[in-house]
Amino acid sequence: MEETVSEPDIAKAMSYKLRHEAFVSGLSGGDVLEVYKVSLVAVSAYAAWCFLQSRLFYFRKPYTITSLVADFSLNWMGPLFAITLYSNMSMTLNLLIVGPAALIGLSQPVSRTFQKIAKEGNSKNAPELASYLPKRSYLTCYRGGMLVLTCAAILAVDFQEFPRRFAKVETWGTSLMDLGVGSFVFSMGLVSARGTLVDVYHDKSTAFVTALLQSFKQSLSVLLLGIVRLVAVKAFDYHEHVTEYGIHWNFFMTLGLLPPFVSVIEFMPKHVPTVFIALIIGIGYELVLNYTALSSFILTAPRVDVLSANKEGIFSFIGYLSIFLSGKGTGLYTLPSSISGFKACLFPQTKSQFKASKSSDSRIRVVGALFGSSIFHNALFYASMMWVTPSRRLANLPYILWTVSYNTAFLALYVAVEALVFGKHYYYGICVPTSLDAINLNGLAIFLLANISTGVINMKMKTLDATRFQSMTTLVLYLAVLFLVSIILYRHGIRIKL
C-alpha cells in the first residue's frame, strides 16, 4: 500500500520551516566586547595546551588516547561551551581553562625532554626558502581555532542553547557569527601572501594573463561547491535566510571569486601597500553606499532579476575583497621568519633584506606590528560608527574595520602566547596541537563537511525543539566527527585541495 502524506503533516512541516527561518531572522546582534570575551576561550585553550606541553611534555607524538581526548576537550569543547552553556559566563570559562595550566607553568620549569627535542629540531639545516618562510605555529593555531569556532557555530545556531545575540544580524549590528565569515576571508588572504613573498624572494614575476588564468583555475572547485550547495538547498527545500546573500548566491561563491579579483589588483602599481589598497577599496565602497542609491537598492529593492535577487552577495563581495586584501597585507610580516623593519610590514621583503635581518627573533616585532594594526583599525572602526552602523549584509566600512582589528588583535595574542610560554625552546613539530594542525591542513574540506553535516542534522532532527541534553549531545558528537575526520586525514598525510 502506497504511503501518503496528509495535509496536516505538510502544514506541520511548513510551520516548522517557517519557525526555523524566523529563529535566524530579524536579529540585531550584541555587544562587541562580549564577542571578544567569547572568542578569547580559543586563545585560553591554546595557552593551557602550551603550558601542559612545555612543562609536562604531555602531548608527545604520536598522541595517546588520553592526550587526544585532552586536545579535543581543550581546543574543541572549550569554544563550543563558550557559545552555549557558558555563553553568559565566558570570562569564568576562560579562567577555568587557563588558570590550572598557568599554575603548572609558574611552578615548574620547561621540561628537559621538551628542551632537547626543540633543540634537535632547530639544529636541522632547513632549505633556504623554508628558512625564510617556515611553518608558523601561531598562524596554524589562529586559523585552526577560528575554524573550530566557525564549525561549532554553524550548527549550534540552530539550537536554543545558542544565544540569539551571537547569530547573524539581519541588517545592522555586530555578532559572533557575523565576525566568523569575515575572519574566514581574512585568514584566506593572510595565507595567500605566501605566493607573493616567494615571488619577490626569488625576484620572479608572472605574466598578467597567466596569473589570471591560474586564479580562475583555483576558483573553479569552490565555485562548483557554491553551485552544488544552491542546487541542494533548492532540491531539499532547505530553510534559507535570503537576506544573507540573496536567492542564488552563497558564501562559497564569494570565496571562489576572490582570487581572480585579487590577481587583477596584484598588477596595479606596487608603490601603494596592500593594506592601504584594502582601506581605499573599503572607503570608496562606503562612499558609494552613502552618497548613491546603492544602499537603498540592496536593502529595499524588490527581487525582480538576477542582480536584485542576489544583491547582498554581489555587492558585499566588495567589502570581503577589502578584508581579503587586509589579510594578505598582514601576511607580509607575519609569515617570514624575520622582518627587516617598518618597510617589511608594508611590502614583501627581498632576499637581501631578509638576510640582513634573519639573525633576530621577529616575534616581538610581529606582536607590536599586529597590535599596532589592530589599534589603528579599531580607532577607525569607532570613528566610522559616528556616521554608520556595521552591517555584515552590506559588508560596509565599519564591518571591514572591525573584522581586521579583531583578527590582528587575536593573531597577536597567539604570537604572544607562543613567545611567552615556549620562549627560545621552540620547534614547530612539538609546539602545535595536532587537532589544530589537522583542521588547518584541510580547512576548506572540513568546513564543507561541517556544512553538509549541519544540513543533514537539520533535515533529520527538529533542532528548535531539542532539550538541552539532546542539543549538547548532538553538538559534541558533530564536533567529534569533524575532529576524527581531520585527525585521520592528517595521520595519513591526505590533503584535500578545493
VODREN-973297 format. One line per 10 residues: number of its first residue (from 1); their letters; for each residue x, y, z of C-alpha. Coordinates in nm, 2 decimals. Example, Ala and Ser with C-alpha at 12.3 -4.5 7.8 and 13.67 -1.06 7.14 Angstrom:
<recs>
1) as) 1.23:-0.45:0.78 | 1.37:-0.11:0.71 .
</recs>
This chain:
<recs>
1) meetvsepdi) 0.00:0.00:0.00 | 0.14:0.33:-0.10 | 0.22:0.57:0.18 | 0.06:0.92:0.16 | 0.14:1.23:0.34 | -0.16:1.40:0.49 | -0.23:1.77:0.47 | -0.19:1.83:0.84 | 0.16:1.67:0.82 | 0.25:1.90:0.53 .
11) akamsyklrh) 0.12:2.20:0.72 | 0.32:2.10:1.02 | 0.64:2.06:0.82 | 0.58:2.40:0.66 | 0.51:2.55:1.00 | 0.84:2.42:1.14 | 1.03:2.55:0.84 | 0.88:2.90:0.89 | 0.96:2.88:1.26 | 1.32:2.79:1.18 .
21) eafvsglsgg) 1.35:3.08:0.93 | 1.21:3.32:1.19 | 1.45:3.18:1.45 | 1.75:3.30:1.25 | 1.59:3.61:1.10 | 1.53:3.97:1.22 | 1.82:3.97:1.48 | 2.02:4.27:1.59 | 2.34:4.11:1.74 | 2.51:4.20:2.07 .
31) dvlevykvsl) 2.80:4.37:2.23 | 3.14:4.39:2.06 | 3.33:4.33:2.39 | 3.13:4.01:2.46 | 3.23:3.87:2.12 | 3.60:3.93:2.22 | 3.55:3.76:2.56 | 3.38:3.45:2.40 | 3.65:3.42:2.13 | 3.92:3.45:2.39 .
41) vavsayaawc) 3.83:3.10:2.50 | 4.01:2.96:2.19 | 4.33:3.15:2.29 | 4.30:3.04:2.65 | 4.27:2.68:2.54 | 4.58:2.71:2.33 | 4.77:2.87:2.62 | 4.66:2.59:2.85 | 4.78:2.34:2.59 | 5.12:2.52:2.57 .
51) flqsrlfyfr) 5.17:2.51:2.94 | 5.09:2.14:2.96 | 5.32:2.07:2.66 | 5.62:2.28:2.77 | 5.62:2.19:3.14 | 5.49:1.83:3.13 | 5.55:1.74:2.77 | 5.20:1.59:2.79 | 5.12:1.58:2.42 | 5.40:1.36:2.28 .
61) kpytitslva) 5.36:1.24:1.92 | 5.21:1.01:1.83 | 4.92:1.11:2.06 | 4.79:0.86:2.31 | 4.42:0.82:2.36 | 4.43:1.04:2.67 | 4.62:1.32:2.51 | 4.39:1.30:2.21 | 4.09:1.34:2.44 | 4.27:1.63:2.62 .
71) dfslnwmgpl) 4.34:1.81:2.29 | 3.97:1.77:2.19 | 3.85:1.88:2.53 | 4.06:2.20:2.53 | 4.06:2.31:2.17 | 3.72:2.19:2.05 | 3.49:2.16:2.36 | 3.62:2.49:2.51 | 3.49:2.71:2.21 | 3.17:2.50:2.20 .
81) faitlysnms) 3.09:2.56:2.57 | 3.18:2.93:2.53 | 2.89:2.97:2.27 | 2.64:2.75:2.45 | 2.64:2.65:2.82 | 2.89:2.92:2.93 | 2.77:3.20:2.70 | 2.68:3.42:2.99 | 3.00:3.33:3.18 | 3.27:3.35:2.92 .
91) mtlnllivgp) 3.54:3.50:3.14 | 3.47:3.23:3.41 | 3.53:2.97:3.14 | 3.85:3.14:3.03 | 3.98:3.13:3.39 | 3.87:2.77:3.44 | 4.06:2.67:3.13 | 4.38:2.86:3.16 | 4.41:2.90:3.54 | 4.51:2.55:3.64 .
101) aaliglsqpv) 4.75:2.52:3.35 | 4.91:2.86:3.43 | 4.97:2.74:3.79 | 5.16:2.44:3.65 | 5.36:2.68:3.42 | 5.45:2.91:3.70 | 5.55:2.63:3.94 | 5.75:2.41:3.70 | 6.04:2.48:3.46 | 6.03:2.38:3.10 .
111) srtfqkiake) 6.06:2.00:3.06 | 6.42:1.88:2.98 | 6.28:1.64:2.72 | 6.09:1.92:2.56 | 6.40:2.14:2.55 | 6.61:1.86:2.40 | 6.36:1.78:2.12 | 6.32:2.15:2.04 | 6.69:2.20:2.02 | 6.74:1.89:1.80 .
121) gnsknapela) 6.45:2.01:1.57 | 6.60:2.36:1.53 | 6.95:2.22:1.47 | 6.84:2.06:1.14 | 6.95:2.26:0.83 | 6.64:2.39:0.65 | 6.64:2.48:0.28 | 6.68:2.85:0.21 | 6.32:2.91:0.13 | 6.20:2.72:0.43 .
131) sylpkrsylt) 6.43:2.93:0.64 | 6.26:3.24:0.50 | 5.90:3.11:0.52 | 5.88:2.84:0.79 | 5.56:2.69:0.92 | 5.44:2.93:1.18 | 5.28:2.76:1.48 | 5.09:3.08:1.58 | 4.93:3.11:1.24 | 4.83:2.74:1.24 .
141) cyrggmlvlt) 4.67:2.78:1.59 | 4.50:3.11:1.50 | 4.34:2.96:1.18 | 4.27:2.63:1.35 | 4.09:2.80:1.64 | 3.89:3.02:1.41 | 3.78:2.72:1.20 | 3.68:2.52:1.51 | 3.47:2.81:1.64 | 3.31:2.87:1.30 .
151) caailavdfq) 3.22:2.50:1.25 | 3.08:2.48:1.60 | 2.86:2.79:1.54 | 2.71:2.70:1.21 | 2.53:2.41:1.37 | 2.49:2.55:1.72 | 2.30:2.85:1.58 | 2.00:2.61:1.51 | 1.96:2.52:1.87 | 1.80:2.71:2.16 .
161) efprrfakve) 2.13:2.68:2.36 | 2.30:2.92:2.12 | 2.21:3.28:2.22 | 2.04:3.49:1.95 | 2.28:3.78:2.01 | 2.56:3.56:1.87 | 2.37:3.48:1.54 | 2.40:3.68:1.22 | 2.22:4.01:1.24 | 1.95:4.09:0.99 .
171) twgtslmdlg) 2.10:4.42:0.87 | 2.27:4.65:1.13 | 2.48:4.54:1.43 | 2.76:4.31:1.54 | 2.76:3.95:1.63 | 2.99:3.65:1.67 | 2.87:3.48:1.35 | 2.90:3.80:1.15 | 3.26:3.81:1.26 | 3.31:3.45:1.17 .
181) vgsfvfsmgl) 3.26:3.48:0.79 | 3.48:3.79:0.78 | 3.75:3.61:0.97 | 3.74:3.32:0.74 | 3.81:3.56:0.44 | 4.08:3.74:0.64 | 4.26:3.42:0.72 | 4.25:3.31:0.35 | 4.40:3.64:0.25 | 4.67:3.60:0.52 .
191) vsargtlvdv) 4.80:3.27:0.39 | 4.77:3.38:0.02 | 5.06:3.63:0.09 | 5.29:3.33:0.08 | 5.28:3.32:-0.30 | 5.37:3.69:-0.33 | 5.65:3.66:-0.08 | 5.80:3.36:-0.27 | 5.79:3.55:-0.60 | 5.96:3.86:-0.45 .
201) yhdkstafvt) 6.22:3.65:-0.27 | 6.31:3.48:-0.60 | 6.27:3.81:-0.79 | 6.02:3.63:-1.01 | 5.71:3.78:-1.19 | 5.42:3.61:-1.36 | 5.25:3.74:-1.67 | 4.91:3.90:-1.61 | 4.72:3.66:-1.83 | 4.89:3.36:-1.68 .
211) allqsfkqsl) 4.82:3.47:-1.32 | 4.46:3.55:-1.41 | 4.41:3.20:-1.56 | 4.57:3.03:-1.26 | 4.35:3.22:-1.03 | 4.04:3.12:-1.22 | 4.16:2.76:-1.21 | 4.20:2.78:-0.83 | 3.84:2.92:-0.81 | 3.66:2.66:-1.02 .
221) svlllgivrl) 3.63:2.39:-0.75 | 3.50:2.64:-0.49 | 3.25:2.79:-0.73 | 3.13:2.44:-0.82 | 3.07:2.38:-0.45 | 2.87:2.70:-0.44 | 2.65:2.57:-0.73 | 2.61:2.23:-0.57 | 2.50:2.39:-0.25 | 2.25:2.61:-0.44 .
231) vavkafdyhe) 2.10:2.30:-0.61 | 2.09:2.10:-0.29 | 1.92:2.38:-0.10 | 1.65:2.42:-0.36 | 1.61:2.04:-0.42 | 1.56:1.96:-0.05 | 1.35:2.28:0.02 | 1.60:2.36:0.30 | 1.53:2.67:0.51 | 1.71:2.98:0.38 .
241) hvteygihwn) 1.79:3.32:0.51 | 1.75:3.51:0.18 | 1.88:3.85:0.31 | 2.21:3.69:0.40 | 2.35:3.66:0.04 | 2.04:3.65:-0.19 | 1.83:3.39:-0.36 | 2.11:3.21:-0.55 | 2.43:3.34:-0.41 | 2.61:3.18:-0.12 .
251) ffmtlgllpp) 2.94:3.21:0.08 | 3.12:2.96:-0.15 | 3.06:3.19:-0.45 | 3.22:3.48:-0.26 | 3.52:3.27:-0.17 | 3.55:3.14:-0.53 | 3.55:3.48:-0.69 | 3.81:3.64:-0.46 | 4.13:3.50:-0.63 | 4.06:3.64:-0.98 .
261) fvsviefmpk) 3.98:3.99:-0.85 | 4.29:3.98:-0.62 | 4.51:3.88:-0.92 | 4.39:4.19:-1.11 | 4.48:4.41:-0.82 | 4.82:4.25:-0.79 | 4.92:4.40:-1.12 | 4.84:4.75:-1.01 | 5.15:4.98:-0.93 | 5.34:4.84:-0.64 .
271) hvptvfiali) 5.40:5.18:-0.47 | 5.09:5.15:-0.25 | 5.09:4.89:0.03 | 4.83:4.62:0.01 | 4.68:4.72:0.34 | 4.62:5.07:0.21 | 4.47:4.94:-0.11 | 4.23:4.74:0.10 | 4.14:5.05:0.30 | 4.09:5.26:-0.02 .
281) igigyelvln) 3.85:5.00:-0.15 | 3.66:4.99:0.18 | 3.63:5.37:0.20 | 3.54:5.40:-0.17 | 3.27:5.14:-0.13 | 3.13:5.32:0.18 | 3.12:5.65:0.00 | 2.92:5.48:-0.28 | 2.68:5.33:-0.03 | 2.63:5.66:0.14 .
291) ytalssfilt) 2.61:5.90:-0.15 | 2.42:5.70:-0.41 | 2.11:5.49:-0.41 | 2.31:5.16:-0.37 | 2.25:5.11:0.00 | 1.87:5.16:-0.05 | 1.88:4.93:-0.35 | 2.05:4.65:-0.15 | 1.82:4.68:0.15 | 1.48:4.75:0.00 .
301) aprvdvlsan) 1.47:4.68:-0.38 | 1.23:4.40:-0.49 | 1.40:4.09:-0.63 | 1.29:4.11:-0.99 | 1.60:3.99:-1.18 | 1.93:3.82:-1.12 | 2.11:4.13:-0.99 | 1.84:4.23:-0.75 | 1.78:3.86:-0.65 | 2.14:3.84:-0.53 .
311) kegifsfigy) 2.21:4.20:-0.44 | 2.36:4.12:-0.09 | 2.60:3.86:-0.22 | 2.71:4.06:-0.52 | 2.78:4.40:-0.35 | 2.90:4.27:-0.02 | 3.18:4.10:-0.23 | 3.35:4.44:-0.24 | 3.37:4.45:0.13 | 3.50:4.09:0.15 .
321) lsiflsgkgt) 3.76:4.18:-0.12 | 3.88:4.46:0.11 | 3.90:4.22:0.41 | 4.09:3.96:0.20 | 4.35:4.22:0.09 | 4.39:4.33:0.45 | 4.46:3.98:0.54 | 4.71:3.95:0.26 | 4.89:4.27:0.37 | 4.91:4.13:0.73 .
331) glytlpssis) 5.06:3.81:0.59 | 5.36:4.00:0.45 | 5.50:4.05:0.80 | 5.36:3.75:0.99 | 5.47:3.47:0.76 | 5.85:3.54:0.72 | 6.08:3.41:0.99 | 6.21:3.77:1.04 | 6.13:4.12:0.92 | 6.39:4.39:0.85 .
341) gfkaclfpqt) 6.19:4.69:0.97 | 5.88:4.90:0.92 | 5.90:4.88:0.54 | 5.88:4.50:0.56 | 5.54:4.54:0.73 | 5.41:4.71:0.43 | 5.59:4.55:0.13 | 5.72:4.19:0.07 | 6.09:4.20:0.16 | 6.36:4.09:-0.08 .
351) ksqfkaskss) 6.62:3.82:-0.03 | 6.88:4.08:0.06 | 6.65:4.24:0.32 | 6.57:3.91:0.48 | 6.94:3.81:0.50 | 7.02:4.13:0.67 | 6.76:4.06:0.95 | 6.74:3.69:0.98 | 6.95:3.66:1.29 | 6.69:3.82:1.51 .
361) dsrirvvgal) 6.37:3.67:1.65 | 6.09:3.86:1.49 | 5.81:3.75:1.72 | 5.82:4.06:1.94 | 5.82:4.28:1.63 | 5.53:4.09:1.49 | 5.33:4.13:1.81 | 5.40:4.50:1.80 | 5.30:4.53:1.44 | 4.98:4.33:1.48 .
371) fgssifhnal) 4.87:4.53:1.79 | 4.96:4.85:1.61 | 4.74:4.74:1.31 | 4.46:4.64:1.55 | 4.47:4.98:1.73 | 4.48:5.17:1.40 | 4.18:4.98:1.26 | 3.99:4.98:1.59 | 4.02:5.36:1.61 | 3.89:5.39:1.25 .
381) fyasmmwvtp) 3.61:5.15:1.34 | 3.48:5.36:1.63 | 3.53:5.68:1.43 | 3.33:5.53:1.14 | 3.05:5.43:1.38 | 2.98:5.80:1.44 | 2.82:5.80:1.09 | 2.71:5.44:1.02 | 2.64:5.11:1.19 | 2.83:4.80:1.10 .
391) srrlanlpyi) 2.65:4.57:0.86 | 2.76:4.22:0.75 | 2.48:4.22:0.50 | 2.64:4.52:0.32 | 3.00:4.43:0.43 | 3.03:4.81:0.48 | 3.34:5.00:0.61 | 3.27:4.96:0.99 | 3.23:4.59:0.93 | 3.55:4.57:0.74 .
401) lwtvsyntaf) 3.74:4.77:1.00 | 3.60:4.56:1.29 | 3.69:4.24:1.12 | 4.05:4.35:1.06 | 4.10:4.50:1.40 | 3.97:4.18:1.57 | 4.18:3.94:1.36 | 4.50:4.13:1.40 | 4.45:4.15:1.78 | 4.38:3.78:1.82 .
411) lalyvaveal) 4.66:3.68:1.60 | 4.89:3.90:1.81 | 4.76:3.71:2.12 | 4.86:3.38:1.97 | 5.21:3.51:1.88 | 5.24:3.64:2.24 | 5.13:3.32:2.40 | 5.39:3.12:2.19 | 5.67:3.36:2.27 | 5.59:3.38:2.65 .
421) vfgkhyyygi) 5.53:3.01:2.71 | 5.78:2.85:2.48 | 6.04:3.13:2.47 | 6.36:3.01:2.29 | 6.26:2.64:2.34 | 6.06:2.63:2.02 | 6.01:2.38:1.74 | 5.70:2.36:1.52 | 5.67:1.98:1.54 | 5.60:1.99:1.92 .
431) cvptsldain) 5.45:2.34:1.96 | 5.12:2.29:1.77 | 4.82:2.09:1.89 | 4.77:1.80:1.65 | 4.40:1.87:1.61 | 4.46:2.24:1.51 | 4.73:2.13:1.27 | 4.49:1.87:1.12 | 4.20:2.10:1.07 | 4.42:2.37:0.93 .
441) lnglaiflla) 4.56:2.12:0.67 | 4.22:2.06:0.53 | 4.03:2.37:0.64 | 3.80:2.42:0.34 | 3.72:2.05:0.32 | 3.63:2.03:0.69 | 3.43:2.35:0.66 | 3.24:2.18:0.37 | 3.18:1.87:0.57 | 3.05:2.09:0.86 .
451) nistgvinmk) 2.80:2.25:0.62 | 2.69:1.91:0.49 | 2.66:1.77:0.84 | 2.46:2.07:0.95 | 2.22:2.02:0.66 | 2.17:1.65:0.73 | 2.12:1.71:1.11 | 1.86:1.98:1.04 | 1.67:1.75:0.80 | 1.67:1.46:1.04 .
461) mktldatrfq) 1.61:1.65:1.37 | 1.39:1.93:1.49 | 1.67:2.13:1.64 | 1.44:2.41:1.77 | 1.25:2.16:1.99 | 1.56:1.97:2.13 | 1.62:1.96:2.50 | 1.95:2.09:2.65 | 2.08:1.73:2.67 | 1.98:1.65:2.31 .
471) smttlvlyla) 2.13:1.97:2.19 | 2.47:1.93:2.36 | 2.49:1.56:2.28 | 2.43:1.63:1.91 | 2.68:1.92:1.91 | 2.95:1.72:2.08 | 2.91:1.42:1.85 | 2.91:1.65:1.55 | 3.24:1.82:1.65 | 3.38:1.48:1.74 .
481) vlflvsiily) 3.32:1.36:1.39 | 3.49:1.66:1.24 | 3.77:1.62:1.48 | 3.82:1.25:1.40 | 3.80:1.30:1.02 | 4.06:1.58:1.03 | 4.29:1.36:1.25 | 4.25:1.06:1.02 | 4.33:1.27:0.71 | 4.63:1.42:0.89 .
491) rhgirikl) 4.77:1.09:1.01 | 4.76:0.96:0.66 | 4.91:1.27:0.51 | 4.60:1.34:0.30 | 4.54:1.70:0.19 | 4.22:1.77:0.00 | 4.26:2.08:-0.21 | 3.94:2.25:-0.31 .
</recs>
